[in-house]
């Protein structure tokens, strides 16, 4: 109960009160940078401890939430669309799109070792993928409005970003058509009101039949 209260408190306090105040005082970038560095160090530590984790993400299963996600991406996109994989790891989703004929593929992940392993696992993809080793905060800052036709993510990625950074606003800003998110229902450290937050930023959730895999919820937002 205390943990749930802390998650809700953190999300609401930052989203509704602290973020606007910090922006006025011009402390917002300093706070975001601090949280960003903490997140980066946590991922680097995880990379060093668990190299096998890369090889858990080199292929897509025959069924499950991963398949539901890739089918949705293909359904809502065209092969000449610019598509961004947010939290790409070794690039298994980008590789599936690449082998399916998609040409303008982008990826971002904070893990340097993931990019190194991508070159070994998917050598043909590496030279055809615009991959950036970066935090979302640093990467999105460089991207123009409506640059990507499709943005997508799988699992615990964007929901790990601290509420001091308005990631929904930035995803909405850089997305031209659809943002497709396959997110975990349980486990993320912050309570997020995804439908409401995207609605405030001009994206509406699409109505469709959701397979509702255990602990996953596919969300498709249209601009």
C-alpha positions as CSV (number, residue, x, y, z in Angstrom):
1,X,0.0,0.0,0.0
2,X,2.8,2.4,0.9
3,X,4.6,1.5,-2.4
4,X,1.4,2.2,-4.4
5,X,0.9,5.5,-2.6
6,X,4.5,6.5,-3.3
7,X,4.1,5.8,-7.0
8,X,1.0,7.8,-7.3
9,X,2.3,10.6,-5.1
10,X,5.5,10.9,-7.1
11,X,3.7,10.9,-10.5
12,X,1.1,13.5,-9.5
13,X,3.3,15.8,-7.5
14,X,5.9,16.0,-10.3
15,X,3.4,16.2,-13.1
16,X,1.0,18.7,-11.6
17,X,3.1,20.8,-9.2
18,X,6.8,20.4,-9.2
19,X,7.5,20.3,-13.0
20,X,5.9,23.7,-13.7
21,X,7.6,25.3,-10.7
22,X,11.0,23.8,-11.6
23,X,10.6,25.1,-15.2
24,X,9.8,28.6,-14.0
25,X,12.9,28.5,-11.7
26,X,14.9,27.0,-14.5
27,X,15.9,24.0,-12.4
28,X,14.0,21.5,-14.6
29,X,17.0,20.6,-16.8
30,X,19.2,20.1,-13.8
31,X,16.8,17.8,-12.1
32,X,16.2,15.8,-15.4
33,X,20.0,15.5,-15.9
34,X,20.4,14.2,-12.3
35,X,17.7,11.6,-12.8
36,X,19.0,10.8,-16.3
37,X,22.5,10.0,-14.9
38,X,21.1,7.9,-12.2
39,X,19.1,5.9,-14.7
40,X,22.1,5.6,-17.0
41,X,24.3,4.3,-14.2
42,X,21.6,1.7,-13.2
43,X,21.5,0.3,-16.8
44,X,25.3,0.2,-17.1
45,X,25.5,-1.7,-13.8
46,X,22.9,-4.1,-15.1
47,X,24.8,-4.6,-18.4
48,X,28.0,-5.5,-16.5
49,X,26.3,-8.0,-14.3
50,X,24.1,-9.8,-16.8
51,X,25.6,-10.2,-20.3
52,X,23.3,-13.1,-21.0
53,X,20.3,-10.7,-21.0
54,X,21.3,-9.5,-24.5
55,X,20.9,-13.0,-25.9
56,X,17.4,-13.2,-24.4
57,X,16.3,-10.6,-27.0
58,X,17.8,-11.7,-30.3
59,X,14.6,-13.1,-31.8
60,X,10.8,-12.9,-31.6
61,X,8.7,-15.7,-30.3
62,X,6.0,-17.4,-32.4
63,X,3.3,-15.9,-30.3
64,X,2.7,-13.5,-27.4
65,X,2.8,-9.7,-26.8
66,X,5.9,-9.3,-29.0
67,X,4.0,-10.7,-32.0
68,X,1.0,-8.6,-31.2
69,X,3.2,-5.5,-31.2
70,X,5.0,-6.2,-34.5
71,X,1.7,-7.0,-36.3
72,X,0.3,-3.7,-35.1
73,X,3.3,-1.8,-36.3
74,X,3.0,-3.4,-39.7
75,X,-0.8,-2.8,-39.9
76,X,-0.6,0.9,-39.0
77,X,2.6,1.7,-41.0
78,X,3.9,1.9,-44.6
79,X,7.3,0.6,-45.7
80,X,8.5,4.1,-46.5
81,X,7.6,5.4,-43.0
82,X,10.2,6.6,-40.6
83,X,9.9,4.3,-37.6
84,X,11.6,4.7,-34.1
85,X,12.2,1.8,-31.7
86,X,12.3,3.3,-28.2
87,X,14.4,1.2,-25.9
88,X,15.6,-1.1,-28.8
89,X,18.1,-3.3,-26.9
90,X,19.7,-5.5,-29.6
91,X,17.2,-4.5,-32.3
92,X,15.1,-7.6,-32.7
93,X,12.0,-5.6,-33.7
94,X,13.9,-3.4,-36.0
95,X,15.4,-6.5,-37.6
96,X,12.0,-7.9,-38.2
97,X,10.9,-4.7,-39.9
98,X,14.1,-4.5,-41.9
99,X,13.7,-8.1,-43.2
100,X,10.1,-7.2,-44.1
101,X,11.2,-4.4,-46.4
102,X,11.1,-1.3,-44.2
103,X,13.9,1.2,-45.1
104,X,13.8,4.1,-42.7
105,X,14.4,2.6,-39.3
106,X,15.7,4.4,-36.2
107,X,16.4,3.1,-32.7
108,X,17.5,4.5,-29.3
109,X,18.7,2.7,-26.2
110,X,20.8,3.9,-23.3
111,X,22.8,0.6,-23.3
112,X,26.1,0.7,-25.2
113,X,26.7,-3.0,-25.0
114,X,23.3,-3.6,-26.6
115,X,24.5,-1.8,-29.7
116,X,27.8,-3.7,-29.7
117,X,25.9,-7.0,-29.6
118,X,23.5,-5.8,-32.4
119,X,26.4,-5.8,-34.8
120,X,27.2,-9.4,-34.0
121,X,23.6,-10.7,-34.0
122,X,22.2,-8.7,-36.9
123,X,25.2,-7.5,-39.0
124,X,23.0,-6.7,-42.0
125,X,20.7,-4.5,-39.9
126,X,23.5,-2.5,-38.3
127,X,24.4,-0.6,-41.5
128,X,20.7,0.0,-42.2
129,X,19.6,1.2,-38.8
130,X,20.0,4.7,-37.4
131,X,20.9,3.6,-33.8
132,X,21.7,6.1,-31.1
133,X,23.2,5.1,-27.8
134,X,21.4,7.7,-25.6
135,X,18.9,8.3,-22.9
136,X,15.4,9.3,-24.1
137,X,15.9,12.7,-22.6
138,X,19.0,13.5,-24.6
139,X,17.8,11.9,-27.8
140,X,14.4,13.5,-28.0
141,X,15.9,16.9,-27.5
142,X,17.6,16.7,-30.9
143,X,14.5,15.5,-32.8
144,X,12.3,17.9,-34.8
145,X,8.5,17.9,-34.4
146,X,6.6,15.2,-36.3
147,X,9.9,13.6,-37.4
148,X,8.8,9.9,-37.0
149,X,5.7,8.5,-38.6
150,X,5.6,5.7,-36.1
151,X,7.1,5.4,-32.6
152,X,6.9,2.2,-30.6
153,X,8.2,0.4,-27.6
154,X,8.0,-3.0,-25.8
155,X,8.0,-3.8,-22.1
156,X,9.6,-1.7,-19.4
157,X,11.2,1.2,-21.2
158,X,9.4,4.6,-21.2
159,X,7.6,3.7,-18.0
160,X,10.9,3.7,-16.2
161,X,11.5,7.3,-16.9
162,X,11.1,9.6,-13.9
163,X,8.0,11.8,-13.9
164,X,10.3,14.9,-13.7
165,X,10.7,14.4,-17.4
166,X,7.5,14.7,-19.5
167,X,8.2,11.8,-21.8
168,X,4.6,11.6,-23.1
169,X,4.8,15.2,-24.3
170,X,8.1,14.5,-26.1
171,X,6.8,11.3,-27.8
172,X,3.7,13.1,-28.9
173,X,5.8,16.0,-30.3
174,X,8.1,13.8,-32.4
175,X,5.3,11.4,-33.6
176,X,3.5,12.3,-36.9
177,X,1.0,9.4,-37.1
178,X,0.9,6.7,-34.4
179,X,2.7,5.8,-31.2
180,X,2.3,2.1,-30.5
181,X,3.2,0.9,-26.9
182,X,3.2,-2.6,-25.6
183,X,3.6,-1.8,-21.8
184,X,3.7,-4.0,-18.7
185,X,0.7,-3.7,-16.4
186,X,2.7,-4.5,-13.2
187,X,6.2,-3.7,-12.2
188,X,6.9,-0.1,-13.4
189,X,8.0,2.2,-10.6
190,X,5.6,5.0,-11.4
191,X,1.8,5.2,-11.9
192,X,1.1,6.7,-15.3
193,X,-2.2,7.8,-16.8
194,X,-1.2,7.1,-20.4
195,X,-4.5,7.7,-22.1
196,X,-5.1,11.0,-20.4
197,X,-1.5,12.2,-20.8
198,X,-1.5,11.4,-24.5
199,X,-4.9,13.0,-25.0
200,X,-3.6,16.2,-23.4
201,X,-0.8,16.2,-26.1
202,X,-3.1,15.6,-29.1
203,X,-3.1,11.8,-29.5
204,X,-6.2,9.7,-29.0
205,X,-6.2,6.0,-28.2
206,X,-7.4,3.8,-31.0
207,X,-10.2,1.3,-30.3
208,X,-9.4,-2.2,-31.3
209,X,-9.6,-5.8,-30.0
210,X,-6.8,-6.2,-27.5
211,X,-5.5,-9.7,-26.9
212,X,-4.7,-8.7,-23.3
213,X,-1.8,-10.9,-22.6
214,X,-1.1,-11.3,-18.9
215,X,0.7,-8.3,-17.6
216,X,0.8,-6.6,-21.0
217,X,-1.5,-3.9,-22.5
218,X,-1.2,-2.8,-26.1
219,X,-1.9,0.9,-26.5
220,X,-2.1,2.6,-29.9
221,X,-2.3,6.4,-30.0
222,X,-3.2,8.3,-33.2
223,X,-2.3,12.0,-33.8
